[in-house]
């Protein structure tokens, strides 16, 4: 156990010994009820191997709590009970991220959260040195969300085996894999592998927990991809019952981590599952996750119905080889939920059409999305001799766009109120971003000029109040004060792309 105290939004864990006969993963139950002055939470527990069962709890309030653990895991009819104290949250822990209003996010303590994420599908299943490089790169870049898979991945540049497997059993012999037959082993993977889909390997999940904790220390949200189609091991083709056992186990292990998000799938439409399956998974998440972590599902081509009540936000992949960020307004209007464009192509040079945009174009898409009130996602796919691509393996970032993300995040955090939206009156000229809070819209705005390169612009906002004008170079990360103006005025600009102008009303 933790002892008699835990920090707010930390994890209090009750660990007990129990039955080992039969299959402890499926034959027995364990659950805990945690009660404080302001909340009572029921949490499922799980079998962690070697005769040990665990129940985890994330407290949302300070003060005294008591708990009671029951279930068929023990031969004793007596419950396990105790008390503990919840102390103030540790520095940097603002609690789980929630939807704020309609289109934006905040942490549980009310601090605005501006998502600038990246994708590294199986970074946590690499060797220790690579994992350490990834964590260092995340800290340097300033990304505050990372998408990654629980299951290993079989795809181009991903022939290797993972460091561990989620189930007991034996994987296929990968020495038979070549570039010519590589896709053939995805057709009937259950014939090529021998797994017991009712017996988990706890060490696989303990390692992922360690990685989630390391992300938390760096202020990074762990967007966990529960299923994906790129699979030669058979994990994407489990039965309904096996899927449900897996999902309940994952929720029991990971839900108490404050920085977890749930992504039901990467490219759900390529999996052999029905809408009924996805809706069942969404229902299980809603009923079994006592903390209501953010939930979504990611597309290859057709969107899932993001209006479904279990979906908290849109998780979108690009819809056009050139244009995706520009559609943020449309998706906000249609779904009335935060729009996270988790994939809008990758900075890199691989042959795949989605993996070779320039750093300048990646940054442009980031700003275009953010200025329209959405939340963009980064990716990098540079093919080098070691074949270690950030998009899948993590490691070291090799591109240029990542160096400019922290600057954008700074701009977003300076928004009055909570979050940006775009003003349609300016659409034919570029993007004019204004605060989502209507009361703040005449006090603040950003004009983003994308790949256009005007040498001057005329503005006419208000004849009564003064506005401070700043010229922002989004590529070179500079902010130049251009003066204080009233009424109609002209600004001279540098005549190069990726520039923005910010106007802030001067307090009276």
C-alpha angles and dihedrals in degrees: 000000000000096000119243102317144045134176121255110273089014124114124267109195128196112199121190138168119245150153120332100178119105113001109328091191093064110010099065139044134217129179138165133213115206119193130190134159093274105029147026115203129187113204130184117231131211143212112259099186133257092065093301125130123189139196120193129200133187110202118214096195140044122246139062122333134182127201141197124197120200139162146111091281090095132059088215116088090210117100122230111242141171148139136251141174124243112216129196116293118272117256111282096018107113094165131249120336114253136184109267115207109322109312109023145057139236136176119255091262091057098258109143114249118207108193116220103164141173137205126238104157102196105007091130092056093061128094120288095258092055092046091052090050090051094051091048091049092050091052093048094047096046097227111162100196134040128190117214142154132250091206122059120257133238112198143107110318088015107091095125127098120249122250089252143001128233096228140048112256143067128298125218120274103266092194087086092060118109133161088259099054100027097109094044092075092061093065100073105005094161088067092055099045135050112214134158101221090195096058118068127200102234093198090065091056095040089057092051089050089054090053092049089052091050090051090050091055088057096046093251124143116226108225099195117207106211099189136013135171100233097096140133095170101067099248091123092053103053120136122261091258092049091048091052093049089051095048094048091049093050092049092049092051102039109027095086092063107099095213098056125119123182121229108182092203149352104230095354092187092066093058123090093241131114132231085253089060094050092047090050091051090049090051092050091051092050094048100038103037102078093192101055097232117192114282133197145139128229128224138215098197117335117049121240113238099274091186089075109119095234091058111089099183142002117264104194138186119204115283099197132034089237109017127053111111089055089065094061092101092053093050093046089053094046101045103027090217137102111288115222112181096201094177124027095153130293134267105239148081108260118129096250111104091233094052110059113063120131125257089247091055092048091052092046090054090049093054093041091054096042094048089053092055099262134115118242131212127217130216136174129200112173113160109221134165094270091053090224106144120187091221091068112009104030114209119129124357111237103180135078108237095073090063089065101048097086089056091055090048089054090054091050093051089055091062112120111241114357124320139334136268131180127252110230091210088078100042096106091058101040129281127325109193119201132173117279087229104086092208089064100046098096090049100056141025141156124208111205117196100189113193092348117104112203117178092209142006134198119221131191114179113142135351094206107051136052122240128199111223124209128183111217122200102200094191099045091036097230132140116203120192108228100184142267118292142179129200117346118002142156127231123201111222131195095252097236132112130265095042128142136188121215121198120193124183113241111235113247 
